[in-house]
Amino acid sequence: MGSIETPPKPTFREALAIWAKIGVLSFGGPAGQIALMHRVLVEDRRWIAENRFLHALNFCMLLPGPEAMQLATYVGWRLHGTAGGLAAGLLFVLPGAAVVLTLSIAYALYGQTPIVEAAFVGIKAAVLVIVIEALIRVARRALRGPYDVAIAAAAFVAIFFLAAPFPLIIAGAALIGWLLALASPAPAAAPIVGPTPVPLAQTLKTAVLWLAIWIGPLLLLAALFGRDHVMTDIALFFSKLAVVTFGGAYSVLAYMAQQAVETHGWLSAGEMLDGLGLAETTPGPLILVTEFVGFLAGFRKGGEPALAFGLLAAAVTLWATFAPCFLWIFVGAPYVERLSANPRLAGALAGVTAAVVGVILNLSLWFALHVLFGKVAAVWHGPVLLWTPELASLNIEALLLSALACALLLRMHFSIASTLALTSAAALAWSFAQGAI
């Protein structure tokens, strides 16, 4: 699964610069973000070995919350302990959170901004190519035999055509991998030198500490504002959401939209789609759409001054959404390598790795349809779901920009930052020529 040699360890300052770069460039949802981290951390910097990266990815896929952010946190923890994990996780989220907050304020005060929408067409086109490149890279490394290919194909069919729950897919892949390892045990792999095992008491102490860090401020907020205030509702709602977000934001979008729109009345269905569009085309995890929802809820329902309540609600939403991620990683990280060293558990994790390829293919195809077509309908044919684009809604601009991004990234080997800048500039020029801005 890759080299097991010990990669060079960066200084904390060197790592900070790279985490900040990844945070700024982390477009494209989990597929694009994982691809970016793989390129930077495994291939370019060689700060983590290929097998450890995949082990960590498997582990993060089993957790609630944004797997790419948690993967960054894990790698930061491996390099520089708790401080490194905090730096990696925060820098992965904060650039995108700042952009989403800025756009949320502009949206609340002025509505949609055409110039931003135009630039994001170019960003989405580049991200599409980044995601496809990610799929190819991960598949080459993760699919090592016919069983892996079969698991990946089954995972794709289950999630894309049958809308099977993500936890069920991962559990099924893990079970298949475990059974395959049980039936045909592989030769003992070379030992992996992992972190020193931690005592159970220390693990429990870490869990209690981070549970208090997560819940404590939210309880204080509820005591300050009272149970019936919107700020308490926001804290409770997004805390519940944080523990059920298996499989990324897509797995809970329908539930979140229904609750935020119909139950709480924080925003309209159209505004919810606008928020999703902002989150999809800005850096950081897609679950940052919660910040948009939280800001509008506080802005409209919190009281006066509206902007101050909106900012507080956005902060509460971010805390409730991402603080649990540090809990999961800091409690579970010391055990990742030990789990992977067990042959049967390693087989289960290999099954998860293969399923991840199918999940990334699902995300890639879903993203491609929504980038290249203006209208895409989800149509059920009995038990089978088909995402059906309206051919007349083909976005010629997005298609040409995607071709440009493909040439820049795959043929001319431009950097991701340069490609994003050039496709955004081309999109702005196109819109200006069309008189759209």
Summary of the structure (lengths in Angstrom):
residues: 437
radius of gyration: 21.6
end to end distance: 49.4
largest distance: 66.5
contacts: 1561
relative contact order: 0.16
helix: 76%
strand: 3%
